[in-house]
Amino acid sequence: MKELQDILYKVSLTSTIGDMGIGIKAIVFDSRKVEEDVVFVAIKGTQSDGHVFIEKAIENGAVAIICEQMPEKTQAGVTYVQVLDSSKALGIMASNYFEHPSEKLKLVAVTGTNGKTTTVTLLYRLFMEMGYHVGLLSTVENKIHEKTIPSTHTTPDSLQIQELLQQMVNSGCTHCFMEASSHAIVQQRTAGLNFTGALFTNISHDHLDYHGSFDEYIKAKKQLFDGLSKEAFALINADDKRGLVMLQNCKGLPQTFGLKYPADFKGKILSNTLEGLELEINNRQVWFRMIGQFNAYNLLGVFGTAVLLGEEEEEILMQLSKVQGAPGRFDKISLFGITAIVDYAHTPDALENVLKTIQGVRTGGEQVITVVGCGGNRDRTKRPVMAKIATQFSDKVILTSDNPRDEEPMAILREMEAGINPVDFKKTLVIADRREAIKTAGVMAKKGDIILVAGKGHETYQEIKGVKYPFDDREVVSEMLNLLNKN
């Protein structure tokens, strides 16, 4: 057990009632998980307010309460601590409780609209290839060296992060690469972490349902850089017009990467095919197993990060040329002369990047058939934009369900249709059933054609009315093409 006053080290306190020296065996912010001798942190969430459950937590055995508002009635024998921000307090408390694991390894956060998962996965695989013990916190999976732990969020909660980092340290990990989503940053899930550096990939419209405006979304990303120490590095995409915004008020070492403008880590695309990508990086020519301009940026960001972490350029490029990207990111399936690409592209910018990449590597005679949808209970403003982009850069488009969640699939698809130019309606189909949509794309495809199935990527489920049904785009694509047995 640890003393409450030690767990609260560096937390901004407003007032206290009770004994600060009591022993604590765990930190909990879900009242349903409260047991004897724990401290309960009352957090105001998007769907519920932990302050409502303070009495319940005490009934279940909580001996200390952390809150932003003191209850009207307090109970004898229980310690109450009022703080400015419960979410931020939770992160700092978790760091104290698990004995500051982020200070015992090199922790790098990657944020941006697109490219986070690919970038952290490449960094993890690169440093594994270079012989290090490495940790990974990503949308797809969490890893402690070679041990895989399933991932449920882009960024785990504060307690999970610190516990995973502690396990990494105990396992001998020297580095950890993590995604930092805008939600996690705003919700203070990264509070209490000591970052060696942070990387900004790019920013475009996404999550406006949560942040309210694009400006607030940008500010959310910027918070990560505002919190860096002067010993950390801040690596940003120089070609993104909002990249320099991230460096305002940032105390860390400013560094840049890019393809278009002068940068500390400069790249140039020499060739781009369905088989791979040849780049010139800092005057060295290297072939990579990845495809597309967006991956050129990902590779440059990874290269810059590795250099800033003290690795030799030649060794980085040699090992980086061997590694592959994250699952569900431009996954290529070739069967019976047809090329199918499964990609997580679920934002307008990401979809356009993938389709422009396909346009850049096609020979001209083949069709590009795109299967795409939009998630329910998420940013509705991007729905018509996604459909417009799909029809603009494809020969045929099938609009279908993604994860409709609590919404009616056809209602989502009608909102997508609103963005299609009248001249493009003739090449667009609407098939709500995703399996049937993929099958129809297979029926429409001829030898040499390219099918893009966008939106779900690595996901192995489809969420409908609160239930997650097994559904893997990669498996369904292979199944349907084999079923149709194209010749």
N, C-alpha and C positions, 0 to 999 in steps of 0.2 A: 504493500500500500504506500501511497505517497500523500504528503500533507497538502491540503487545499491551497495554502499560501504559496507553496512551491509551484503548484500547477498554474497558479494565477500570475506568475512572474511576467512582467512586461504587459499585462492586460490593463487597459485604462479603466479604472474603477471610479464609480460615482459615490457609492455609499455601501456600507456593510452592516449586517446584524448577525451576531453570533460568533462562534469560535472559528477562527481562520486556521487553527492548527489541527483540525480533525483529519482523520485518515480517510483517504479515498481509494477505492479499488478499481474504479472505472469511470469514464466520462460517457454520458448518454444524452442524446438530444431527441430521441424517440421515446415518449412516455411508456409505450408498450414494452420497451426493453429494460425498463428500470428494475433494479434488484436492490438488495440491501447494500448500504454503504457506497452508493454511487453519487456523483454530482450530476444533476439534471440541468442542461442548458436549454432555456426557453427561447426558441428562434421564431421570428415572424417569417413564415414561408409564403409562397405564392398561393397556396391552397388552404393552409391552416396556420394558426398562431399557437406556438408552444406555450404561451403564457396561460392559455385556457386550461392546460393540462398540469399546471403546477401542483394543485391539490392532489390529483390522481398520482402524480410522481411521488409525492411524499407518502401517500397511502401505501405505495408499492415498495417503499424503503429508501427513497432518496434522502440523504442527510445534508445535502447542500443544493441550493438553487442559484443559478446564474440567470439574470433577467435584465431587460432594459427598463421595465416598470415594476416597482415593488408591489406585491399584492396588498390589498387593503388590510387583510388579516395575516399575521405571521404566527407560526407555531413554535412553541418552546422546544429547544433541542435541535432545531434545524437552522443552518446557517444560510443567510440570504446575501447575495452579492449583486449589486446593481452596476451594470456596465453600459458604456456608450453604444456598443454594437455587439450583440450576442454572437452573430455569425463570425465576426472577426475574432472575438474572444475565443470561440471554439477552436479556430485554427491555431492560435497561439498556445492555448491550453493543451491541445493535442501534441504540439511540438514539444512542449515542456514534459508532458507525461511520457512520451516515447523517447525522451532524451536527445532531442534535436538531431534526428538522423540526416536531415538535408545538409547539415554542416560537415558530415563525415563522408560525403561523396560529391561528385560534380553533377549538379542537377541543372538541366537545360529545359526550358519551357518553349513550346512552339505554339503560336497563335496566328489567327488569320481565318478568312472565310473558307478558302480551299487549300488543300495541300498539307494540312496538319498531320493526318494519319500517315500519308506516304513519307513525309519528312522524318517523323520520329521513328518509323519502321526502318527506313534506310539508315538512320543514325545507329539504331540498335544493332542492325545486321552488320554495318560497317565496323563498329567497335568490337563486336563479337569476332569478326574475321581477323581483326588486329590483335586478338588474344586477350581482351579484357573480359571481366565479369561485369555484365551490364543489366540494368533494369529498364523496363518499358511500361509506360502508362498510356494506353491509347483507346480509341473508340472500339477497335476490333478485339484487342486482348491486352491483358497485363502480364508482364513476364518478370520473373526473378531469375536472372541468368537463363537457364534452359527450362525452368518450370513455368508452365502456363496457368494463369488464373483468369477465368472468364470475366469479360468486361460488360458492365451494364450501363455505364454513362461515359460520355466523352472524357469527363474528369470526375473521379470518385469524390465522395465527401471528405471533409477535412480529416476525420478520424481514420478513414480507410487509407488516405494518402500517407499519413504519418506512420500507420502500422505497416503498410507495404514497404515504405522506405526503410523502416527499422529492420524488416525481414531481409531487405536487400543488403543492408549494411552487415547484418549477421551472417549473410551468405557470402560475404566477400566482394560485393559489387563495388566498383569504383566510380561508375557513371550511371545516371538515369536520365532518360529522355521522356518527356511527358507532353501530352496535348493540354493546352489551357483554353477551354472554350470561353466565350463571352459570358455565358450563364455562370460558369464556375467563378470567373473573376469578379463579377458583380456580387455574387453570393458569398464572396470572401473565402471560397474553398482553397484558395492559394495562400491565405494568410498564414503566417508563421513559417513559411518556406524560405530557405536561403538559396537563391538562384545563382549559379555560376554565370549564367547567361540566358538571354531570351532571343527568339527569332520571330520575325514578322514576315509572313508569306505574301499576303495580299488582303484586300477587303472589297467586298461587293455586297449588294443588298441581301440580307438574310436575317431571320429571327426578329423581324420588325414587330411581330405579334407580341414578343416578350419585351423588347427594349423600347418600343413606342415610336422611335424615329431613327433614321440613319445616323444622325449626329450622336445620339445616345449609344448606338452600337459601336461607333468609332471610339467614343470615350471609354467604353467598357474594355476594348482591346488595349487602349492607351494606359489604363490603370496598371497593367502588368509591368510596363516599362517605367512608369512613374515610381514604382516601388523597388526598382533595382538599386543595389548598392554601387558605390563608385568602383568597387573591385570587379564588378560584373561587366559582361559585354552585351551590347544591344545591336543585334544584326538585323537589318531591315532590307526589304526589296526596294532598290532605288528606282525601279521602273514603275512602281505603284505610286500614283500621285499623292496618296495619303501616307506613304511610308515615312516621310520626314516628320509628320505630325507625331508619330510615336516617339520621336527623339526629343520633343519639346519637354522640358522639365525632367528629363531623364539624366540621372547622375552617372550611368554606366558608360563604358567606352563605346562610342558610336562607330559602327562598321556597316558597309553596304555591299550588296551583290546585285547583279543585273546583266541583262543582255543588250540593252539599248543605250543606256547612259553611262558615263564614267562611274566606276565603282571600285571598291577595294578588292572585290572578287568578281572579275569580269569574264563573261562567257560569250561564245558565238556558236550558233548552230551551223555545222558544216553539211550534215545530211540528216534526213528524217524519213525513215521508212517503217513499214509494219514489223520489220525485224529488229529495229533498234535505232539508236540516236548517236550521231558523232558530234562531239563538241570540242571546241577549243577553249580551254580554261587556263587563264594566266599563261598564255602562249604554249600550252601543251595540248596535243590532239589526243582525245580519248574516245573510245567507242563504249556505249552503255547498252544494257539490255532493255532499256525503257524507251518509251515512244512519246513524242509530242513536245511542243514548246513549254507547256505547263510543267512537264517533268524536267525540262532543262532548268527551269527555275528551282524546282525541288532539289535537283542534284547540286546546283550552285550553292543553295542555302546549306545543304549538308556539308559540302566541301569547306565553305567558310567557317561553319561551326567547328568542324574537326581541326582546322588550322588554329582557330582561336582557343581550342582546348589543348594546343601544344603538339599536335601531330605533324609529321613530315608530309609535305605536299605530294611527293612521288609515291609514298606508301598509301596515302589516302586515295589517290586516283587509281592506283593499281587494284586495291581492294574494292573500291566503289564500282569499278567496271564489272565486277563479278556478281553484285547483289541485285536482287529483284525487289520491286515495290510491295506495297501492302495488298492483301487479298481484296478483291472487289474493286480495285483501281485499274482500269484499262486491262482487265483480264481477257485474254484472247482465246477463243475456242474455234478451231478450224476442223470442219467435218464436211465431207462430200463436196469439197470445192467452195464451200460457203465459210466466210469468216464472221463469227459473232463476237462482239465485244460487250462485256458486262462491266458497268462502271457505276460508282456511287453518286455520280453527278446529280445533285438534288437542288442546286441553285442555278439561276439563269447563267451566271458567269461560268460555272463549272460545265454546264451542258454545252454552252457555246465553245468553250475550250476544247472539249472532247470532239465535238462535231467539226470544228476547224482543223483539228489534228487529223481526223479521218479524211477531210477534204484535201489536206496537204499530202497524204500518202496514197490516195486513190489514183488509178491510172486514167480514169475518165469514162470508161465504158460500163462500169458496174453501177448498180443501184445502191443507194444508202437508205436503209429502212430503219426508222427509229421507233422504238417502243418506250413510252415515257408516261409518267403520271406525277401527281403531287400529293404529299402527305396531308391527312386531315388534322384538324386542330392545330394548324401551324400557319405561318404567314400566308395570307390569302392573296396579297398583292403580287406575288411572284407567279401565280398560276397562269394568267393570260400571257405573261412574258415568256414563260417556259414553252408554252405551246407555239408562240410566234417564232421563237428561236428554232424549235424543232422543225417546223415547216420551212423555215428560211434556208436551213442547211441540209435538208434531207430530200430524197426523191419521193419517199412515202413515209407517212407517220401514222402510228396507231396510238391513240390516247387511251390509257388504261389506269386501273387502280394502283396506287403505291401502298402506303399504309393508311387506309381511310380513317382508322381509329373510330371516333364517335360520329363522324359525318357520313352522309349518304354518298356513296361513290359517284353516282350520276350527277349530284349537285356539284361536286368538285370538278368533274369533267366538263360540265356546262360552263363553269367559270374559266376553265382553260380554253375552251372553244372561243370565248369572247375575244381572245387575243389574236386569232388567226385572220389573216388577210383574206377577203372573199375569194381572190384568185387561187388561194391555196386549199380551199375546202375540198376540191376534187381529188386531192392526193391524201386526204386525211380520213381515217376510220376511228370510230369510238367503240371500244370493246371493254366493258368494265371488268370482266374476268381476266385477270393477269395471265393465267395459264393459257387461256384461249387466245389472248392477244399475241403471246409469244409463238404459239402454234401457227397462227395466221401469218405472222411475219415469216416463219419458215416455209409456209405454203407459197407465199408471194416471191420468195427469194429464188434466184437462179444461180447457177454455178458462177463464181466470181463476185457475187454480191456481198455487201457488208451489212450486217444487222447490229444495231446498237440497242442494248437493253439498259436503260438508264434509271437511276434513282435509288436502288436498294443495295447494289454492290455486294458487300460481304454479308449482309443480313441473311439470316436463315429462317426468317419468319415473316408473316404478314399479319399486321394487327388490325382486327375488325371487331368493333363493339366491345372492346376491353379484353378480347381473347387473341392470343398469339398462335396462329396456325403455322405449321412447318411450311416454309416456302423459300427455296434457294434459287435465285435466277440462274446461277451457273449450272445447277443440276437440271433445271427445267429446260434450259436451252439445249443442253446435250441430249436430254431425253427426247425432246420434240424433233430435233434434227435426225436423230437415229431412227425415230419412229417413222418419219417421212422418207428416210433413206434416200436422200437426194443423190442423183447421178448426173 
